[in-house]
Amino acid sequence: MLLSGRVAVVTGSTRGIGRAIVEKFGQAGARVVISSSKHDAVQCASRELRAQGIQCIGVPCDVSDRAQVKTLLDNTLAEWGAVDIWVNNAGVSGPFGYALDVPPEAWERVLHVNLFGTYYGCITVLPHMLEQRYGKIINLSGGGARRAQRYLNAYSASKAAIVRMSEGLARDYKDHRFLSINVLEPGMVETDMLTSFEAVGPAVDALKALPRVMRIFSTTLEECTQLALRLASSASDGVSGKVFSLLPRRRVIWRLAQATLKRR
């Protein structure tokens, strides 16, 4: 029960990686807050977690709206009086296509959800964590943080910016040793977001290679939630401003070598 007595908020947590994280945190003893922009999905997920014996509440929230993020914090404090862990997981990929084929509004939407949503989460919960002298912030990034992903220009830009922003926040508050602000890069996890791209233009043909790419570079939900649990627990005390990747370079090289040998 690594998180016994802790309160954790996870945005974008009615499905996929976020849902797996709240379940892992709840099983580890935390009281958790389910959140997404869809009210019905929030209520359904909350009922399912409570049926598992996990203490949780559901709070609908569109993270691209700063006022709604503030309401998410306020409702959590009203219910449980504290927030110890905040996971900025909510994100969208945007259309899969050449930059000029993606409508500017769709490009902007990716930045509003991924980058601004993460920023709003951080600046909203930080004052509370500073006051209570304890807090763990985990920001989800992605492959675009290390190298731009082709046909995912906005997504790559948002995920790279999340890393720099997280590192900057950690440096700003490095004297507060009770704070941990870190980045989790889960790699390619087979979730709805990864398997249901909205392709535009000729880039649609590139999606045919996705199953083969997934076989080489995929990671699992279990790996992701185990790492999230470590970052949310006392194991990360005194650690801040770091990027934790489930697909480090040596693992990529090893898998590419295996795939090459199999082809031969």
N, C-alpha and C positions, 0 to 999 in steps of 0.2 A: 504494500500500500504506500508507494513512494509519494503520492500526492495527498495523503490523508489530511483533511482539514483545509485544503486549499480550494480556491474558487478560480475557475478557468473560463474565459470567454474565447470562443473560436468563431470567427466570421466565415461565412460560406460553408456552413457545416451540416447541411441537410443531406449531402451526398458526397461521393468521392473521397478525396483525401481528408477534407474537413470532417466529414462524418466519421471516418475511421479514427481520427485523432480524438474527437470528443468521447467516443466509445472507450478508447484506450485510457484516456484520462479518468473517465468515470470508473472504470474497472480498477484504476490505481487509487481510488478513494476520493477523488476531487468532486466537488459540486460544479456542474458544467452548465454553460449557457449555449444553447443552439441558436444559430442565427443565419438568416439569408434574406434576400429581398422578396421571397415568395411566402406569404402568410400561411397558406394551406400546408406547404411543405414543412414549415417550421413546426406547426402544431402536430402534424403527423409524426415527424421525427422525434419530437418531445415525448409523445405517448409511447413510442417504441422503446426509447431509452428508459423511461420510467418502468416499463414492463420488464426490463432487464434488471431492475433494482438500482438503477443509477439515479442519483439526485440531480435533477435538471429543471431548467425553465427554458422557454422559447421566446425570443424577442425578434420580430421581423426587423430587418435593417438593410437599406441600400447604402453600402459603404461609400458610394460616390457623393452622398449627401451628408455634410458634416453635422447638421442638426440631428439626423437620425443616428449617427454614431454616438453623439452625446446622449441621446435617449437610451441607447443600448447600455452605456455605462451607468446612467442614472437608475434604470430599472434593475440592473444587477446589484447595485449598492442598496437599493430599497429592499431587495429580497434577501441578500446575504451580508450586506455591510462591508464587503471588501472585494477587491479584484487582485489576485496574486499572479495570475498568468493571463496573458493576452496574446492570442495567435491571429495574426493578420493573414488569413488564408484565402479569402474571397478573391476570385480572379476570373477573367475571361480571356479567350485566345484571340477573338476577333476573326474576321474573314481570312481565309487561307488563299493568298494570291499575290501577284506582283503589286508593288506599292501603288502604282498608278491605277490599278484596277479596284483598289479598296476605297470606298467613299470616305472623304475626310471626316464625316461625322462618326463613322464606325471606328476609324483610327483614334479619334479623340476619346471615344467611349472606352476603349481599352486602357488608355492612360488614366481616365477618370476613375475607373474601377480599381485597376491594379496598383497604380502608383499613388494617386490621391487618396484612394481608400486606405492604403497602408499608412500613408502619412497621417490621415485623420485619426486612425486608430492609435498611432503612437502619441500624437500630441494631446489626444483626449485622455488617455489613461495615465500618461507620465506624471501629471501633477498629483494624482491620487497615490501612485507608487512612491513618489518622493516623500509625500506626507507620511505614509505608513512605513517608510524605510524598508521596503521590500518590493521586488517585482521582477518578473520574467516576461520579456517581449520576444516573440518568435515571428519573424517575417518570412513568408514563403517566397522564394525566387524561382528561377527556372534556367533552362539551358541557354537562353538568350543572354544571361548575365556574363557568361564567359566568351561566347562567340555568337554573333548574330545568326538567327535561324532564318533560312531562306523562306520566303513567302509569309513570314510572320514578323514584319517590320515593327509594328506597334508593340507587339508582345515582347520582342527582344529589347526594345528601348525601355519599356516599363520595368522589365526584370533587372536590367543592368542598373537602372536608376534606383531601384529598391535596395540593391547592395550598397551603392555609394551613400544613400541616405541613412541606412542602418549603421554603417561604419561612422558616418559623421555624428549621428546621435550618440553612439557609444563613446566617441572622443569627447563630445561636449560634456557628458556626464560621467567621465572616467573616474572622477574623485568620489563618486557615490558607489562604493564597492558592493552595496546590496542590490544594485541593478544589473541585470543581464539583458543585453539587446543583441540578438544573434539572428543569423539568416540560415534557413534550412532550404537546401536545393534537393528536391526529392528525385530528380531524374525523370525518366519517362515511365509513369505509372499508368496502367491501363484503366482509365476512368472515362466517364461520358465526355469530358472536355476534349480528350485526346482522340476518341474514336468517332466523334461526330462533328468534324470540322465543316464549316460553311465555306466551300471552295468557290472562288470567283475566277472567271477567265481561264486561260490555258493552264494555269497551275493545277487544275483539277486532275490532270494526268499524273502529277507528281505524287498524289496520294496513293497511287497503286503500289508504291514502294514502302508504304508505312508498315505493313505487317512484317516485312523483312527487317526493317530498321528496329522495330519493337523487339524482335527476337534477339537482336544483338545488344541493344542499349536499355532494355526495360529493367525497372526495379519493381519491388512489390510494396503493397500497402503495409504489410507487416514490418518490413524494413523501415519504411517511412515513419510509422507510428512509434516504433521502438526508439528511433532517433529523437522524435519530438518529445517523447517521455523523458529521455535523458536531459534534453535542453530545458524542460519544464521543472525538473527535480533539482535537488541539492547538488547533483553531479556537475551542474554548470555554475555553481557559486564562484564568483570572482572571474568568470569568463564572459567577455563582452566584445562586440565588434568583430566576431568571427563568422566565417561562412563554412557551414558543414554540408558537404556534398555526399550523396549516396552513390555517385558515379565518378570517383576520382580518376585522374588520368591513367594511373597504372591499371585500373579495372577496365577502362575503355580499350587500352592497348591489348590487354589479355583477351578480351572478347573479340576484337577485330582479328587477332591472330587465330583464334579458334575458328571463326567464320571462314577465314581464308583457307585453313587446312581442310575444312569440311568441303569446300567447293572443289578443292584439288582431289 
